[in-house]
Amino acid sequence: MGVPRKVRKFTTCSSNCRIGQEEKRRICKPDHRQPNTIIGSLPRDLLVDVLSRVASSSFTDLFNAKLCCKDYLEAAEDEYILQHISMDKFPIVYWVPPDDESLSFLTRCILKGNPEAIFRRGMMEYFSLTRAESGIDYLKTAAKKGHPEATYAYCMILLSEGDQSVLNLLNSRWYQELKVFARIVNGVA
């Protein structure tokens, strides 16, 4: 007949993990229910505001928040978040063509008016894909939205083509901020 096997008994802890009484190890399952936290009980518009602040500092942190629960996942698809999401994980100029998933995400952010995404698309169009007209249009749109690097790139391209009318734009506040930043980076401050 053989020796009877030991029956494992589990207890449940507060974080939806089962703890084996004999091994004292945790066997955790993801919990996609509404979290019992203060943030989980926020109204949707306030949750969107919190997630947009998370998204503006880190795309990875937003992705991790989306994995937390269904409410966070739904709130993270709001257009306000796509307008403010950080694009630091995406290259400015692609050396190889981007995959379809990255391109789709970038396009969604562009359609919602994210200036950083518009700038990156303009740089990709102008330098990687050699589509000068559409690249300049994207850079001009991002510059109008106040993106300092787009303003600088747009003006430099127009100056290289002999357009002297952009000198006023170069003296705008965005360019002044960019000059201050360049001084700090170069240690001249």
C-alpha positions as CSV (number, residue, x, y, z in Angstrom):
1,M,0.0,0.0,0.0
2,G,2.8,2.3,0.7
3,V,3.3,5.2,3.1
4,P,0.5,7.8,3.2
5,R,1.6,11.2,1.9
6,K,1.5,14.2,4.2
7,V,-1.5,16.4,3.6
8,R,-0.4,20.1,3.1
9,K,-2.4,22.6,5.0
10,F,-2.5,26.2,3.8
11,T,-3.6,29.3,5.5
12,T,-4.4,32.6,3.7
13,C,-2.6,35.8,4.5
14,S,-3.9,39.3,4.0
15,S,-2.1,39.8,0.7
16,N,-3.9,36.9,-1.1
17,C,-1.0,34.5,-0.6
18,R,-1.2,31.0,0.7
19,I,1.3,30.1,3.4
20,G,2.2,26.4,3.7
21,Q,2.3,25.5,7.4
22,E,5.0,23.0,7.1
23,E,7.3,24.7,4.6
24,K,6.5,28.3,5.7
25,R,6.8,29.5,2.2
26,R,4.4,31.8,0.2
27,I,2.6,30.8,-2.9
28,C,1.2,34.1,-4.2
29,K,-1.4,34.7,-6.8
30,P,-1.9,38.0,-8.6
31,D,-4.9,39.9,-7.2
32,H,-6.9,41.7,-9.9
33,R,-9.7,42.8,-7.6
34,Q,-10.1,46.3,-6.4
35,P,-7.3,47.0,-3.9
36,N,-8.3,47.8,-0.4
37,T,-6.3,51.0,-0.3
38,I,-7.0,54.7,-0.2
39,I,-5.9,55.1,-3.8
40,G,-8.3,52.4,-4.9
41,S,-11.2,54.3,-3.5
42,L,-10.4,57.5,-5.4
43,P,-12.9,58.9,-7.9
44,R,-12.0,58.2,-11.5
45,D,-10.9,61.7,-12.4
46,L,-8.6,61.9,-9.4
47,L,-7.2,58.5,-10.2
48,V,-6.5,59.6,-13.8
49,D,-4.7,62.7,-12.4
50,V,-2.6,60.5,-10.1
51,L,-1.8,58.0,-12.9
52,S,-0.9,60.9,-15.3
53,R,1.7,62.1,-12.8
54,V,3.1,58.6,-12.5
55,A,3.1,58.4,-16.4
56,S,4.9,61.8,-16.8
57,S,7.8,60.5,-14.7
58,S,8.1,56.9,-15.8
59,F,6.4,54.8,-18.5
60,T,7.6,51.6,-16.6
61,D,5.8,52.7,-13.4
62,L,2.6,53.3,-15.3
63,F,2.9,49.9,-16.9
64,N,3.3,48.3,-13.4
65,A,0.4,50.3,-12.1
66,K,-1.8,48.9,-14.9
67,L,-0.9,45.4,-13.8
68,C,-2.2,46.2,-10.3
69,C,-5.9,46.0,-10.9
70,K,-8.7,46.4,-13.5
71,D,-9.6,50.0,-12.4
72,Y,-6.0,51.1,-12.8
73,L,-5.9,49.4,-16.2
74,E,-9.0,51.2,-17.4
75,A,-8.0,54.6,-16.0
76,A,-4.6,54.3,-17.6
77,E,-6.2,54.3,-21.1
78,D,-7.5,57.8,-20.6
79,E,-6.4,60.4,-23.2
80,Y,-5.2,62.8,-20.5
81,I,-2.6,60.2,-19.5
82,L,-1.5,59.6,-23.1
83,Q,-1.0,63.4,-23.5
84,H,1.5,63.5,-20.5
85,I,3.2,60.1,-20.6
86,S,7.0,60.0,-20.5
87,M,8.7,58.9,-23.7
88,D,12.2,58.3,-22.1
89,K,12.1,54.6,-22.9
90,F,11.7,55.3,-26.6
91,P,14.6,56.4,-28.8
92,I,14.6,59.8,-30.4
93,V,16.0,58.5,-33.7
94,Y,15.5,54.9,-34.6
95,W,18.5,53.1,-36.1
96,V,16.3,50.2,-37.0
97,P,12.6,50.4,-37.9
98,P,10.4,50.3,-34.7
99,D,8.2,47.3,-34.1
100,D,4.5,47.6,-34.7
101,E,3.6,47.7,-31.0
102,S,5.9,50.7,-30.4
103,L,4.7,52.5,-33.5
104,S,1.1,51.9,-32.5
105,F,1.7,53.3,-29.0
106,L,3.6,56.3,-30.4
107,T,0.7,57.0,-32.8
108,R,-1.9,56.8,-30.1
109,C,0.1,59.4,-28.1
110,I,0.5,61.6,-31.1
111,L,-3.2,61.5,-31.8
112,K,-3.9,62.6,-28.2
113,G,-1.4,65.6,-28.6
114,N,1.6,64.4,-26.6
115,P,4.4,66.9,-27.5
116,E,7.2,64.5,-26.7
117,A,5.7,61.8,-29.0
118,I,5.2,64.4,-31.7
119,F,8.8,65.5,-31.4
120,R,10.1,61.9,-31.6
121,R,7.9,61.1,-34.6
122,G,9.2,64.3,-36.3
123,M,12.8,63.3,-35.6
124,M,12.1,59.7,-36.9
125,E,10.4,61.1,-40.1
126,Y,13.1,63.6,-40.9
127,F,16.3,61.7,-40.0
128,S,15.5,58.0,-40.1
129,L,12.8,57.8,-42.8
130,T,14.1,60.8,-44.8
131,R,10.6,62.3,-45.1
132,A,11.6,65.9,-44.8
133,E,8.2,67.6,-45.2
134,S,6.3,65.4,-42.7
135,G,9.2,65.5,-40.3
136,I,9.3,69.3,-40.3
137,D,5.5,69.4,-39.9
138,Y,5.8,67.2,-36.7
139,L,8.6,69.2,-35.3
140,K,6.7,72.5,-36.0
141,T,3.6,71.1,-34.2
142,A,5.7,70.0,-31.2
143,A,7.5,73.4,-31.1
144,K,4.1,75.1,-31.1
145,K,3.2,73.0,-28.1
146,G,6.2,74.3,-26.2
147,H,8.7,71.4,-26.6
148,P,12.1,73.0,-26.4
149,E,14.1,70.4,-28.2
150,A,11.6,70.4,-31.1
151,T,11.8,74.2,-31.2
152,Y,15.6,74.0,-31.5
153,A,15.6,71.2,-34.1
154,Y,12.9,72.9,-36.2
155,C,14.8,76.2,-36.2
156,M,18.1,74.6,-37.0
157,I,16.6,72.7,-40.0
158,L,15.0,75.9,-41.3
159,L,18.2,77.9,-40.8
160,S,20.2,75.2,-42.7
161,E,17.7,75.7,-45.6
162,G,18.4,79.4,-45.5
163,D,15.2,80.6,-43.8
164,Q,16.2,83.6,-41.7
165,S,12.7,84.2,-40.4
166,V,13.1,81.7,-37.6
167,L,15.6,83.9,-35.7
168,N,12.8,85.4,-33.8
169,L,11.6,82.0,-32.8
170,L,15.2,81.1,-31.6
171,N,15.0,84.1,-29.2
172,S,11.8,82.8,-27.7
173,R,11.6,81.7,-24.1
174,W,12.0,78.0,-25.1
175,Y,15.3,78.7,-26.7
176,Q,16.4,80.8,-23.7
177,E,15.6,77.8,-21.4
178,L,17.6,75.5,-23.7
179,K,20.6,77.8,-23.6
180,V,20.5,77.9,-19.8
181,F,20.3,74.1,-19.8
182,A,23.2,73.8,-22.2
183,R,25.3,76.1,-20.0
184,I,24.5,74.0,-16.9
185,V,25.4,70.7,-18.8
186,N,28.6,72.2,-20.0
187,G,29.5,73.6,-16.6
188,V,29.6,77.2,-17.7
189,A,26.7,78.3,-15.5
